[in-house]
Amino acid sequence: MAVLLLDIEAELSIWEHGRAVWFEKQFPVAEPAYHLALWLRSPAAGHEDFEFDSMQAQVGTIRVVNSDQGWRIGAVSAPDFWSAPVGWDALVSEIKHFGRSVRDGMTAMGIDPVFIPEL
């Protein structure tokens, strides 16, 4: 499973108001899809922040934190950037969309995405 989590790469980007504000061209997208799905299924979801702890990328490459205004997304590689705050339901919807996109892409490549939990 670790090989698939690290070897399936695509552009990973954060978009806000129709423009990309952060992106990585070759990012192992299956790994954050897996960890975000586990986070959403955990009792911590909605109560604790998420910090992507990757097997290969720097800890905090993707961060999801709760603020007084709502949930924000940031990256340790861009410490001055934080997305505009969104409500919990909007955040969950985007994470689900991301997970479906990764699963669909894997299926199109002939890889069974069974190890990435469906949300």
C-alpha positions in Angstrom: 0.0 0.0 0.0 2.8 2.4 0.8 4.1 2.2 -2.8 0.7 3.1 -4.2 0.3 6.0 -1.7 3.6 7.5 -2.8 3.7 6.6 -6.5 0.4 8.0 -7.7 1.2 11.6 -8.5 -0.7 14.5 -9.9 -0.9 18.3 -9.5 -2.2 19.2 -6.1 -3.5 22.8 -5.9 -5.6 25.0 -3.6 -7.9 27.3 -5.5 -9.6 30.4 -4.1 -11.9 32.7 -6.0 -11.0 31.1 -9.3 -7.2 31.2 -9.0 -4.6 28.8 -7.8 -3.0 30.1 -4.6 -0.8 27.1 -3.9 0.2 24.1 -6.0 2.7 21.3 -6.4 3.1 19.8 -9.9 4.1 16.2 -8.9 2.5 15.5 -5.6 1.6 12.0 -4.2 -2.1 12.7 -4.1 -3.2 9.2 -2.9 -1.5 9.7 0.4 -3.3 12.9 1.5 -6.6 11.5 0.1 -6.1 8.5 2.4 -5.1 10.5 5.5 -7.9 13.1 5.0 -10.5 10.3 4.7 -9.2 8.8 7.9 -9.3 12.2 9.6 -13.0 12.8 8.5 -13.9 9.3 9.8 -12.2 9.9 13.2 -13.8 11.4 16.3 -11.3 14.2 16.0 -12.9 15.5 12.8 -14.5 18.9 13.3 -12.7 19.2 16.7 -9.0 19.0 16.0 -6.8 20.4 13.2 -5.4 18.2 10.5 -1.7 18.3 9.7 -0.6 16.0 6.9 2.2 13.7 8.2 3.6 12.2 5.0 5.9 9.3 4.5 7.8 11.5 2.0 6.8 15.1 2.2 7.5 17.6 5.0 5.1 17.4 8.0 2.5 20.2 7.6 2.7 20.2 3.8 -1.1 20.4 4.1 -2.7 21.9 7.2 -6.4 22.3 7.9 -7.0 24.4 11.0 -10.0 25.8 12.8 -10.1 29.5 13.5 -12.7 31.9 15.0 -13.9 32.6 11.5 -13.9 29.0 10.2 -11.7 26.3 8.7 -8.6 27.4 6.8 -6.1 25.5 4.6 -2.4 26.3 4.6 1.0 24.7 3.8 4.2 24.8 5.8 6.0 25.7 2.5 3.9 28.9 2.3 3.7 30.0 5.9 2.1 33.4 5.1 -0.7 31.8 3.0 -4.0 30.7 4.6 -7.2 30.2 2.6 -10.2 32.2 3.4 -12.2 30.6 6.2 -15.0 28.2 5.3 -17.6 26.4 7.3 -17.2 22.8 8.3 -19.8 21.5 5.7 -18.0 23.3 2.9 -14.6 21.9 4.0 -16.0 18.4 4.2 -17.6 18.7 0.7 -14.2 19.8 -0.8 -12.3 17.0 0.9 -14.9 14.5 -0.4 -14.6 15.9 -3.9 -10.8 15.6 -3.7 -11.0 12.0 -2.5 -13.5 11.1 -5.3 -11.2 12.7 -7.8 -8.2 10.7 -6.6 -10.2 7.5 -6.6 -11.6 8.2 -10.1 -8.2 8.9 -11.4 -6.8 5.7 -9.9 -9.7 3.7 -11.4 -9.0 5.3 -14.8 -5.4 4.1 -14.5 -6.6 0.6 -13.8 -5.7 0.7 -10.1 -8.3 -0.4 -7.5 -8.7 2.5 -5.0 -10.0 0.2 -2.3 -7.4 1.4 0.2 -8.6 5.0 0.1 -11.8 5.1 2.2 -14.9 6.3 0.5 -16.6 9.2 2.2 
